[in-house]
Amino acid sequence: MDKSIDFSKSVFELCKENPEIAIIMQELGFKEITQPGMLNTAGRFMTIPKGAAMKGISMDKIKEAFASKGYEIKE
């Protein structure tokens, strides 16, 4: 399976396409992603770069985490 992640898509779209993305994001510090309802509300308009800026998480760290899991990053 060719794994890729498009940072212009909403978190909701990404997690719907591939549930593993939610697990990786949780490991990176996006703990709210696992709370019931959060993905269906804030996740519908939140992108990973927006969330990273809000939480103060480096995009380089996020890109490294996804690359280490075999993801090709699309921006």
DSSP file (Angstrom, degrees, kcal/mol; ACC not computed):
  #  RESIDUE AA STRUCTURE BP1 BP2  ACC     N-H-->O    O-->H-N    N-H-->O    O-->H-N    TCO  KAPPA ALPHA  PHI   PSI    X-CA   Y-CA   Z-CA
    1    1 A M              0   0    0      0, 0.0     2,-0.8     0, 0.0     0, 0.0   0.000 360.0 360.0 360.0 130.9    0.0    0.0    0.0
    2    2 A D        -     0   0    0     69,-0.0     2,-0.5     2,-0.0    69,-0.1  -0.753 360.0-157.0 -85.8 114.0    1.3    3.4   -1.0
    3    3 A K        +     0   0    0     -2,-0.8    69,-2.1    67,-0.4     2,-0.3  -0.801  21.8 158.7 -99.1 129.6    1.0    5.7    2.0
    4    4 A S  E     -a   72   0A   0     -2,-0.5     2,-0.4    67,-0.3    69,-0.2  -0.971  24.6-151.4-142.0 159.4    0.8    9.4    1.6
    5    5 A I  E     -a   73   0A   0     67,-2.6    69,-3.5    -2,-0.3     2,-0.7  -0.997   4.6-154.8-135.6 130.1   -0.5   12.3    3.7
    6    6 A D  E >   -a   74   0A   0     -2,-0.4     3,-1.7    67,-0.2    69,-0.2  -0.905   2.1-161.5-107.6 108.7   -1.8   15.6    2.3
    7    7 A F  T 3  S+     0   0    0     67,-2.6    41,-0.3    -2,-0.7    68,-0.1   0.553  86.6  67.4 -70.1  -6.5   -1.4   18.4    4.9
    8    8 A S  T 3  S+     0   0    0     66,-0.3    -1,-0.3    39,-0.1     2,-0.1   0.640  86.4  86.5 -85.8 -13.0   -4.0   20.5    3.0
    9    9 A K  S <  S-     0   0    0     -3,-1.7    39,-0.5     1,-0.1    36,-0.1  -0.480  89.8 -99.5 -82.9 156.7   -6.8   18.1    3.9
   10   10 A S  B  >  -B   47   0B   0     37,-0.2     4,-2.4    34,-0.1    37,-0.3  -0.340  27.5-116.0 -71.0 156.9   -8.7   18.3    7.2
   11   11 A V  H  > S+     0   0    0     35,-3.2     4,-2.6    32,-0.3     5,-0.3   0.882 117.5  56.7 -59.4 -38.7   -7.8   16.0   10.1
   12   12 A F  H  > S+     0   0    0     31,-2.9     4,-2.0    34,-0.3    -1,-0.2   0.939 108.4  45.7 -58.1 -49.3  -11.3   14.5    9.7
   13   13 A E  H  > S+     0   0    0     30,-0.4     4,-2.2     1,-0.2    -2,-0.2   0.925 113.8  49.1 -60.9 -46.0  -10.7   13.6    6.1
   14   14 A L  H  X S+     0   0    0     -4,-2.4     4,-2.2     1,-0.2     7,-0.2   0.916 113.3  45.1 -61.7 -45.2   -7.2   12.2    6.8
   15   15 A C  H  < S+     0   0    0     -4,-2.6    -1,-0.2     2,-0.2    -2,-0.2   0.817 111.0  54.1 -71.4 -30.4   -8.3   10.0    9.7
   16   16 A K  H  < S+     0   0    0     -4,-2.0    -1,-0.2    -5,-0.3    -2,-0.2   0.898 112.4  44.4 -67.4 -40.3  -11.3    8.8    7.8
   17   17 A E  H  < S+     0   0    0     -4,-2.2    -2,-0.2     1,-0.3    -1,-0.2   0.861 135.4  10.3 -70.3 -36.6   -9.0    7.7    4.9
   18   18 A N    ><  -     0   0    0     -4,-2.2     3,-1.9    -5,-0.2     4,-0.4  -0.802  59.4-163.5-150.3 100.6   -6.5    6.1    7.3
   19   19 A P  T >> S+     0   0    0      0, 0.0     4,-1.0     0, 0.0     3,-0.8   0.719  86.8  73.8 -58.3 -22.5   -7.2    5.6   11.0
   20   20 A E  H 3> S+     0   0    0      1,-0.2     4,-2.3     2,-0.2     5,-0.2   0.805  84.8  67.3 -61.0 -28.1   -3.4    5.1   11.6
   21   21 A I  H <> S+     0   0    0     -3,-1.9     4,-2.6    -7,-0.2    -1,-0.2   0.888  96.2  53.5 -60.9 -39.6   -3.0    8.9   11.2
   22   22 A A  H <> S+     0   0    0     -3,-0.8     4,-2.2    -4,-0.4    -1,-0.2   0.876 108.3  50.3 -62.5 -37.7   -5.0    9.5   14.4
   23   23 A I  H  X S+     0   0    0     -4,-1.0     4,-2.1     2,-0.2    -2,-0.2   0.925 111.2  47.4 -67.3 -44.8   -2.6    7.2   16.3
   24   24 A I  H  X S+     0   0    0     -4,-2.3     4,-1.4     1,-0.2    -2,-0.2   0.920 112.4  50.1 -62.5 -43.1    0.5    8.9   15.0
   25   25 A M  H  X>S+     0   0    0     -4,-2.6     5,-2.4     1,-0.2     4,-0.6   0.893 108.3  52.4 -63.5 -39.4   -1.0   12.3   15.8
   26   26 A Q  H ><5S+     0   0    0     -4,-2.2     3,-1.2     1,-0.2    -1,-0.2   0.914 107.6  52.0 -61.9 -42.2   -1.8   11.2   19.3
   27   27 A E  H 3<5S+     0   0    0     -4,-2.1    -1,-0.2     1,-0.3    -2,-0.2   0.806 105.9  56.2 -63.2 -28.8    1.8   10.1   19.8
   28   28 A L  H 3<5S-     0   0    0     -4,-1.4    -1,-0.3    -5,-0.2    -2,-0.2   0.586 131.8 -89.2 -80.5 -10.4    2.9   13.5   18.6
   29   29 A G  T <<5S+     0   0    0     -3,-1.2     2,-1.6    -4,-0.6     3,-0.2   0.449  90.2 125.2 117.1   2.3    0.9   15.3   21.3
   30   30 A F    > < +     0   0    0     -5,-2.4     3,-1.4     1,-0.2     4,-0.2  -0.512  26.6 158.9 -88.6  67.5   -2.5   15.8   19.7
   31   31 A K  G >   +     0   0    0     -2,-1.6     3,-1.6     1,-0.3     4,-0.3   0.788  60.7  68.8 -65.0 -29.3   -4.3   14.0   22.5
   32   32 A E  G >  S+     0   0    0      1,-0.3     3,-1.6    -3,-0.2    -1,-0.3   0.717  79.5  80.2 -63.5 -20.2   -7.7   15.6   21.8
   33   33 A I  G <  S+     0   0    0     -3,-1.4     6,-0.3     1,-0.3    -1,-0.3   0.774  92.4  49.7 -60.0 -25.8   -7.9   13.6   18.5
   34   34 A T  G <  S+     0   0    0     -3,-1.6    -1,-0.3    -4,-0.2    -2,-0.2   0.527  84.8 107.9 -92.8  -5.8   -9.1   10.6   20.5
   35   35 A Q  S X> S-     0   0    0     -3,-1.6     3,-1.5    -4,-0.3     4,-0.7  -0.524  84.4 -99.1 -73.2 136.8  -11.8   12.4   22.5
   36   36 A P  T 34 S+     0   0    0      0, 0.0    -1,-0.1     0, 0.0    -2,-0.1  -0.283 105.1   9.1 -56.4 132.6  -15.3   11.5   21.4
   37   37 A G  T 3> S+     0   0    0     -4,-0.1     4,-1.2     1,-0.1     6,-0.2   0.076  99.6 100.2  88.8 -25.6  -16.7   14.1   19.0
   38   38 A M  T <4>S+     0   0    0     -3,-1.5     5,-2.3     1,-0.2     3,-0.5   0.914  83.5  48.4 -62.5 -42.7  -13.5   16.1   18.6
   39   39 A L  T  <5S+     0   0    0     -4,-0.7    -1,-0.2    -6,-0.3   -27,-0.1   0.875 113.2  48.6 -64.2 -36.7  -12.7   14.5   15.2
   40   40 A N  T  45S+     0   0    0      3,-0.2    -1,-0.2     2,-0.1    -2,-0.2   0.633 124.2  28.2 -80.2 -13.8  -16.3   15.1   14.0
   41   41 A T  T ><5S+     0   0    0     -4,-1.2     3,-1.3    -3,-0.5     4,-0.4   0.719 134.6  17.1-108.1 -83.1  -16.3   18.8   15.1
   42   42 A A  G >>5S+     0   0    0     -4,-0.4     4,-1.8     1,-0.3     3,-1.3   0.837 120.0  65.5 -62.5 -33.1  -13.0   20.6   15.2
   43   43 A G  G 34<S+     0   0    0     -5,-2.3   -31,-2.9     1,-0.3   -30,-0.4   0.714  89.2  67.3 -63.4 -21.0  -11.4   17.9   13.0
   44   44 A R  G <4 S+     0   0    0     -3,-1.3    -1,-0.3    -6,-0.3    -2,-0.2   0.772 117.5  20.7 -73.5 -24.7  -13.6   18.9   10.1
   45   45 A F  T <4 S+     0   0    0     -3,-1.3     2,-0.4    -4,-0.4    -2,-0.2   0.528 103.9  95.8-118.0  -9.9  -12.0   22.3    9.6
   46   46 A M     <  -     0   0    0     -4,-1.8   -35,-3.2     4,-0.1   -34,-0.3  -0.673  53.8-162.5 -87.4 132.2   -8.6   21.8   11.3
   47   47 A T  B  >  -B   10   0B   0     -2,-0.4     4,-2.5   -37,-0.3     5,-0.2  -0.677  33.5-108.8-102.3 165.5   -5.6   20.8    9.3
   48   48 A I  H  > S+     0   0    0    -39,-0.5     4,-2.7   -41,-0.3     5,-0.2   0.932 119.1  50.8 -62.0 -45.6   -2.4   19.4   10.7
   49   49 A P  H  > S+     0   0    0      0, 0.0     4,-2.1     0, 0.0    -1,-0.2   0.903 111.5  48.2 -60.2 -38.7   -0.4   22.6   10.1
   50   50 A K  H  > S+     0   0    0      2,-0.2     4,-2.1     1,-0.2    -2,-0.2   0.934 113.9  46.6 -64.2 -45.1   -3.1   24.7   11.9
   51   51 A G  H  X S+     0   0    0     -4,-2.5     4,-2.2     1,-0.2    -1,-0.2   0.879 110.3  53.2 -64.5 -38.1   -3.2   22.3   14.8
   52   52 A A  H  X>S+     0   0    0     -4,-2.7     5,-2.3    -5,-0.2     4,-1.2   0.912 109.1  49.0 -63.5 -42.1    0.6   22.2   15.0
   53   53 A A  H  <5S+     0   0    0     -4,-2.1     3,-0.3     1,-0.2    -2,-0.2   0.907 111.9  49.1 -64.0 -41.3    0.7   26.0   15.2
   54   54 A M  H  <5S+     0   0    0     -4,-2.1    -1,-0.2     1,-0.2    -2,-0.2   0.871 118.6  38.3 -65.3 -37.6   -2.0   26.1   18.0
   55   55 A K  H  <5S-     0   0    0     -4,-2.2    -1,-0.2    -5,-0.2    -2,-0.2   0.502 108.8-119.3 -94.5  -4.4   -0.2   23.4   20.0
   56   56 A G  T  <5 +     0   0    0     -4,-1.2     2,-0.5    -3,-0.3    -3,-0.2   0.844  60.2 150.3  70.9  33.1    3.3   24.7   19.4
   57   57 A I      < -     0   0    0     -5,-2.3    -1,-0.2    -6,-0.2    -2,-0.1  -0.873  49.6-114.8-102.2 129.9    4.4   21.4   17.7
   58   58 A S     >  -     0   0    0     -2,-0.5     4,-1.8     1,-0.1     5,-0.1  -0.364   9.2-143.0 -64.6 133.3    7.1   21.7   15.1
   59   59 A M  H  > S+     0   0    0      1,-0.2     4,-3.0     2,-0.2     5,-0.2   0.827 103.6  59.7 -64.6 -30.8    6.1   20.8   11.5
   60   60 A D  H  > S+     0   0    0      2,-0.2     4,-2.4     1,-0.2    -1,-0.2   0.916 104.8  48.5 -62.1 -41.8    9.5   19.3   11.1
   61   61 A K  H  > S+     0   0    0      2,-0.2     4,-2.1     1,-0.2    -2,-0.2   0.900 112.8  48.3 -63.5 -41.2    8.8   16.9   14.0
   62   62 A I  H  X S+     0   0    0     -4,-1.8     4,-2.3     2,-0.2     5,-0.2   0.928 111.7  48.8 -65.7 -45.6    5.5   16.0   12.5
   63   63 A K  H  X S+     0   0    0     -4,-3.0     4,-2.6     1,-0.2    -2,-0.2   0.906 111.0  50.7 -61.7 -41.6    7.0   15.4    9.0
   64   64 A E  H  X S+     0   0    0     -4,-2.4     4,-2.5    -5,-0.2    -1,-0.2   0.907 109.2  51.7 -61.6 -42.3    9.7   13.2   10.5
   65   65 A A  H  X S+     0   0    0     -4,-2.1     4,-0.8     1,-0.2    -2,-0.2   0.924 113.8  42.4 -63.1 -45.1    7.1   11.1   12.5
   66   66 A F  H ><>S+     0   0    0     -4,-2.3     5,-2.4     1,-0.2     3,-0.6   0.899 113.8  51.8 -69.7 -39.1    5.0   10.4    9.4
   67   67 A A  H ><5S+     0   0    0     -4,-2.6     3,-1.7     1,-0.2    -2,-0.2   0.889 105.6  55.7 -63.0 -38.7    8.1    9.8    7.2
   68   68 A S  H 3<5S+     0   0    0     -4,-2.5    -1,-0.2     1,-0.3    -2,-0.2   0.731 105.5  52.8 -67.0 -20.7    9.4    7.3    9.7
   69   69 A K  T <<5S-     0   0    0     -4,-0.8    -1,-0.3    -3,-0.6    -2,-0.2   0.319 128.7 -97.9 -95.3   6.7    6.1    5.4    9.4
   70   70 A G  T < 5S+     0   0    0     -3,-1.7   -67,-0.4     1,-0.3     2,-0.3   0.655  73.2 147.2  92.2  16.2    6.5    5.2    5.6
   71   71 A Y      < -     0   0    0     -5,-2.4     2,-0.5    -6,-0.1    -1,-0.3  -0.669  42.9-141.2 -89.8 139.9    4.3    8.2    4.6
   72   72 A E  E     -a    4   0A   0    -69,-2.1   -67,-2.6    -2,-0.3     2,-0.5  -0.861  26.9-133.6 -91.0 131.3    5.0   10.3    1.6
   73   73 A I  E     -a    5   0A   0     -2,-0.5     2,-0.4   -69,-0.2   -67,-0.2  -0.769  20.9-171.4 -97.8 127.4    4.2   13.9    2.5
   74   74 A K  E      a    6   0A   0    -69,-3.5   -67,-2.6    -2,-0.5   -66,-0.3  -0.954 360.0 360.0-113.4 132.3    2.2   16.1    0.2
   75   75 A E              0   0    0     -2,-0.4    -1,-0.1   -69,-0.2   -69,-0.1   0.400 360.0 360.0-118.7 360.0    1.9   19.8    1.0
